[in-house]
Amino acid sequence: MSVSQKHLLLIYHSRSGANQRLVDAVQAGVERDPSNVTLRIKTAFAADEADLLWANATIFVSPEHFGYMAGALKDFFERTFYPTENQV
């Protein structure tokens, strides 16, 4: 039985570099055995609806600001929610 190629999307925001280390760790894990996962990494400002529709699974990485996600990630959700509603 063969395993089909899966699409993993990682959307992140990092100003200090701490979250970039998390992104790097995910990338290193996928690179250990890339035979069944294609990883696409996008910043929150660069990601769009097409990326969400491409992905089988999505990882969101955000710093915490005042008890909430970074504004960049909130912006992503606001830009993509209605265009992809009922599609993802």
N, C-alpha and C positions, 0 to 999 in steps of 0.2 A: 504494500500500500504506500503510495507516494504522498508526501505532504505538499499541499499547494502553497505557493508563495503568498505570504501575507504582507500587507502594507501597514507599517507602523509610523504614525505621525507624532512628532514631538514639537510642541509649541511652547516657547519659553520667553521669559524676560529676565535679564540680569544686568544690573548696573555695577554691583560690587565684585562680581566674579564668582560668588558662592554658588549661585544657581548654574553658572556655566560648568562648574565641576560636576554637578548632577547630570547635566546634558552629556558631558564627556564620558561619564561612567556608563550611561545607557548606550552610547555609541560604541564604547569598548566592548560591552557585553554582546551587542549585535555582531560586531566584527569578529568575535570569537567563533561564531558559527552563522555566517550570513546565508546559508543554503536555503532557508525557508522564510527569511524576513528581509524586506526592503525598508530601510529607515529613511525618512525624510525629516530633516530638522529645519524649522523655520522660527524666526523671531515672531513675537505676537503681532508686531506691526506689519510684517511681510506676509504672514499667512492669510489665506482667503478661503472662500467657499469651495473652490476647486480642490484645495488640499483636504478639506474635511470629507468631501465626497470620494476622494481617492482612497482614504484610509479605512482599514478594517478596525483599527484601534488607535486611540489618541492618548498621549501623555501630556498633561499640562504642568509646567514648572513655573512657579511665580514666587517672588518674595512676598512677605507679609508686611503691609503698610497700614498702621493704625487698625489692626485686627481684620484687614481685608486684603484681597489680592491686589497686585499692582494695577495701576490704571491702564497700562498697555494691554494686559490680558482682558480686562473689562471691556476695553475698546474692541478687541477681537470678538468677544461674545456679542457685543451690540451690533457689529457689522455683519456677522454671519448667522445670527439666530433665525431671523425671518427668511432669508434667502434659502436656507437649508432645512427649514422646518418640515418635518415628516419625511425627510430624505435620509437622515443619518440616525 
